[in-house]
C-alpha cells in the first residue's frame, strides 16, 4: 500500500521587487509604444495612397 504525503509550501513570487507604480508605468509605456507604431503605420499608408492618387491624376490629366 502506498502512502500519500502532502507538501504544504507557499508558492514564491518570481519577482517581488516591482511595485504597483512601476507596473502601471510599464503598461502605459507599452500602450504609448503601440499607439506610436499605429500612428506611424497609418501615416505611411496615407502617404502611399496620396502618392498613388497623385500619379493617377497625372496620368488621367496630363499637363502638356
C-alpha positions, 0 to 999 in steps of 0.5 A: 500500500502506498502512502500519500504525503502532502507538501504544504509550501507557499508558492514564491513570487518570481519577482517581488521587487516591482511595485504597483507604480512601476507596473502601471508605468510599464503598461502605459509605456507599452500602450504609448509604444503601440499607439506610436507604431499605429500612428506611424503605420497609418501615416505611411499608408496615407502617404502611399495612397496620396502618392498613388492618387497623385500619379493617377491624376497625372496620368488621367490629366496630363499637363502638356 
